[in-house]
Amino acid sequence: MNTNIKLTIPKDVREILAVLNLNGYEAYMVGGCVRDELLGRKPNDYDITTSAEPLEVKKLFPKTIDTGLKHGTVTVRWNDQNYEVTTYRIDGEYFDNRHPKEVTFTKSLEEDLKRRDFTINAFAYNDTTGVVDYFNGIQDLNDHVIRAVGDPNKRFSEDALRILRAVRFSAQLNFMIDDKTKLACKEEAYRLKNISEERIRDEIVKIIMSDHPEKLIEAYELGLTKIVLPEFDLMMETKQETPYHLYDVGTHTIVALQNTPKDLITRLTVLLHDVGKPITKTIDETGKAHFFNHAIEGEKIAKSILRRLKFSNKIVDTVCFLILHHSDEYIAKPKYVRRAIRKISPELFPYYLDVQKADILGQSDLTQKEVLKENAKMRELYDEYIKDNNCFSLKDLAVKGNDLLALNIKGKQIGDILNNMLNFVVDNPDKNTKDFLLNNFEKFK
């Protein structure tokens, strides 16, 4: 116990704890929220643990949801917010490397905290007792270490997702994984094949969206990506014998990720932008590597990966489109930039520029300065055109299908004429007026 440390307890949580305490039960906020408070970070949510059993919790609060009674969890609805309140428990044998067959309720907080994954997540706190830290988690926080509670092999055999979570916390907190825990990650990695794609997806996303996406290399070194993202292993093992590159494909990808805004679409695109390179690599007679059509093949592979990981259709379509066009090159002059915006779309063009910039920053400095200058000029022109409401899509074209119907134009010809008009006004933005286009519509047939 450490009663010298005082943490902030939100009003709702304090009131829930008070209801439980006043009725004779122990109660603490527990887990990640305590860790984040200790680190001076704002918790995303607050979990509560208590000696009260689920039915006892339900009797004490007017609004509850039966979240998982047999596992001890009741959701308390308090001031229009949901809070999970879970009874102290001991987990029985795990049957699928994820869920216990049964749980036993206990009156021992220590027994409850023993079943948790890492020492930095095995805290409990209330104002009376202070920080409960049975496993030296505060020391591990100070040392920036991720360490399993107890036997790491046992923790990972119980719930294999914890193996990926070790890397995820390492990425989010920039902590090191302790050697014994790291060895257990390697030894138990095969169990990840039993974890659902959705859970795998969520952990990969948290890694690449962290401040340290380079920790994905640690997942590779521990043998985790071999199970959950084998395509990344191929990238790590594919060298790029070209003066434009310093790194293998995988390391280049990681460096590019480090130069990417914290946006899911952009980071997924950068993660997979060169996934087609391993299968398209050729070496010419001079020993130089080429990756012809890697964007085309990469789009296909990325679609398979993203669907396997159960991403939404919108994310799949957007990321794959950007991968297909990530290596498109445009001259940073008005006419060509307008055409590029038309091709890629005004909505996706900023993503294209971010992906291209990250890609460049992951390469050698052979032409880096010049290409970055072109990228910045394209962004400047894009911002100018959007500010001026330039037309880049049919919805912004001054002429609509009904206008052509009124001129007795029908069928496929309507679409052809509208597209020809759009191509014209992209090059000539001042001509996007109904009068001009209709007066000259014969030119667009």
Salt bridges, closest charged atoms under 4 A:
GLU15 OE2 - LYS11 NZ 2.68
ASP36 OD1 - ARG35 NH2 3.09
ASP36 OD1 - ARG41 NE 3.78
ASP66 OD1 - LYS58 NZ 2.73
ASP91 OD1 - ARG89 NE 2.78
ASP96 OD2 - HIS99 ND1 2.91
GLU111 OE2 - LYS114 NZ 3.17
ASP112 OD1 - ARG115 NE 3.21
ASP112 OD2 - ARG116 NH2 2.91
ASP117 OD2 - ARG165 NH2 2.71
ASP127 OD2 - ARG14 NH1 2.35
ASP140 OD1 - ARG147 NH2 2.93
GLU158 OE2 - LYS154 NZ 2.90
GLU158 OE2 - ARG155 NH2 2.86
GLU158 OE1 - ARG162 NH1 2.90
ASP159 OD2 - ARG98 NH1 2.51
ASP178 OD2 - ARG147 NH1 3.27
GLU188 OE1 - ARG191 NE 2.48
ASP202 OD1 - ARG201 NE 3.07
GLU203 OE1 - ARG168 NE 2.81
ASP211 OD1 - LYS262 NZ 2.55
GLU214 OE2 - HIS212 ND1 2.81
GLU218 OE2 - LYS182 NZ 3.39
GLU231 OE2 - ARG308 NH1 2.76
GLU241 OE1 - LYS281 NZ 2.97
ASP274 OD2 - HIS252 NE2 3.32
ASP274 OD2 - HIS273 NE2 3.16
ASP274 OD2 - LYS277 NZ 3.43
ASP274 OD1 - HIS294 NE2 3.23
ASP274 OD1 - HIS326 NE2 3.46
ASP284 OD2 - HIS290 NE2 2.82
GLU297 OE2 - LYS300 NZ 3.45
GLU299 OE2 - LYS303 NZ 3.46
ASP328 OD2 - HIS325 ND1 2.74
ASP328 OD2 - LYS343 NZ 3.40
ASP354 OD1 - ARG379 NH2 2.72
ASP359 OD1 - HIS252 NE2 2.86
ASP359 OD1 - HIS273 NE2 3.36
GLU380 OE2 - LYS377 NZ 3.60
ASP396 OD2 - LYS395 NZ 3.55
ASP403 OD1 - LYS434 NZ 3.54
ASP416 OD2 - LYS412 NZ 2.80
ASP427 OD2 - ARG339 NH2 2.75
GLU442 OE1 - LYS445 NZ 3.24
